[in-house]
């Protein structure tokens, strides 16, 4: 749109040129900042998200297996304690009966 006043036309061109330049500067600043952030993060030796998720899944699976094995151990200990009491009772009763037999044996005369 042209006006009769040449000064306003020149001012409008300068303003639109400045806005275009500012957009270019903004783009350049964003690019530089992204590069700097990538450089800083790269030096921090951070773990990528995919690796973190994989290790987290492995830890969850290991924890689940650990809990399962703990339950099995407890069940086996209970079962062993139950059979162990029966075995110890039968062994103690055998020992007591053999002790009775040995106490009833008469000593040999001299």
C-alpha positions as CSV (number, residue, x, y, z in Angstrom):
1,X,0.0,0.0,0.0
2,X,1.5,3.2,-1.1
3,X,0.8,6.5,0.5
4,X,1.5,9.9,-0.7
5,X,4.0,10.5,2.1
6,X,7.3,8.9,1.1
7,X,8.6,9.1,4.7
8,X,6.0,6.7,6.0
9,X,6.7,4.3,3.1
10,X,10.4,4.2,4.0
11,X,9.6,3.8,7.7
12,X,7.3,0.8,6.9
13,X,10.1,-0.8,4.8
14,X,12.6,-0.3,7.6
15,X,10.2,-1.7,10.2
16,X,9.4,-4.8,8.1
17,X,13.2,-5.3,7.4
18,X,13.9,-5.0,11.1
19,X,11.2,-7.6,12.0
20,X,12.7,-10.0,9.4
21,X,16.1,-9.4,10.8
22,X,14.9,-10.1,14.3
23,X,13.2,-13.3,13.2
24,X,16.6,-14.4,11.7
25,X,18.4,-13.4,14.9
26,X,15.9,-15.3,17.0
27,X,16.4,-18.4,14.8
28,X,20.1,-18.1,15.1
29,X,20.0,-17.7,18.9
30,X,17.8,-20.8,19.2
31,X,20.1,-22.8,17.0
32,X,23.2,-21.8,19.1
33,X,21.4,-22.5,22.4
34,X,20.4,-26.0,21.2
35,X,23.9,-26.7,20.2
36,X,25.2,-25.5,23.6
37,X,22.7,-27.6,25.5
38,X,23.5,-30.7,23.4
39,X,27.2,-30.1,24.1
40,X,26.7,-29.7,27.8
41,X,24.4,-32.7,28.1
42,X,26.8,-34.8,26.1
43,X,29.6,-34.0,28.5
44,X,27.5,-34.9,31.5
45,X,27.5,-38.6,30.3
46,X,23.7,-39.0,30.8
47,X,21.9,-42.3,30.0
48,X,19.5,-42.3,27.0
49,X,15.9,-42.9,27.8
50,X,15.8,-46.2,26.0
51,X,18.6,-47.6,28.0
52,X,17.1,-46.4,31.3
53,X,13.7,-48.0,30.4
54,X,15.5,-51.3,29.5
55,X,17.4,-51.4,32.8
56,X,14.3,-50.4,34.8
57,X,12.4,-53.3,33.2
58,X,15.3,-55.7,34.0
59,X,15.3,-54.5,37.7
60,X,11.6,-55.0,38.0
61,X,11.8,-58.5,36.6
62,X,14.7,-59.3,38.9
63,X,12.8,-58.0,41.9
64,X,9.7,-60.1,41.0
65,X,11.9,-63.2,40.6
66,X,13.5,-62.5,44.0
67,X,10.2,-62.3,45.7
68,X,9.1,-65.5,44.1
69,X,12.2,-67.3,45.2
70,X,11.8,-65.9,48.7
71,X,8.3,-67.4,48.9
72,X,9.7,-70.8,47.6
73,X,12.4,-70.8,50.3
74,X,9.9,-70.1,53.0
75,X,7.7,-72.9,51.8
76,X,10.6,-75.3,51.6
77,X,11.8,-74.3,55.1
78,X,8.3,-74.9,56.5
79,X,8.1,-78.2,54.8
80,X,11.5,-79.2,56.0
81,X,10.7,-78.1,59.5
82,X,7.5,-80.2,59.5
83,X,9.4,-83.3,58.3
84,X,12.4,-82.5,60.5
85,X,10.2,-82.5,63.7
86,X,8.8,-85.9,62.7
87,X,12.2,-87.3,62.0
88,X,13.7,-85.8,65.2
89,X,10.8,-87.3,67.2
90,X,11.3,-90.7,65.8
91,X,15.1,-90.4,66.3
92,X,14.6,-89.3,69.9
93,X,12.2,-92.1,70.6
94,X,14.7,-94.6,69.1
95,X,17.4,-93.2,71.2
96,X,15.3,-93.4,74.3
97,X,14.4,-97.0,73.6
98,X,18.0,-98.0,73.0
99,X,19.0,-96.2,76.1
100,X,16.4,-98.2,78.1
101,X,17.8,-101.4,76.6
102,X,21.3,-100.6,77.5
103,X,20.3,-99.7,81.0
104,X,18.6,-103.1,81.5
105,X,21.7,-105.0,80.5
106,X,23.2,-106.7,83.5
107,X,26.8,-106.2,84.2
108,X,29.0,-109.3,83.8
109,X,30.2,-111.0,87.0
110,X,33.9,-110.8,87.8
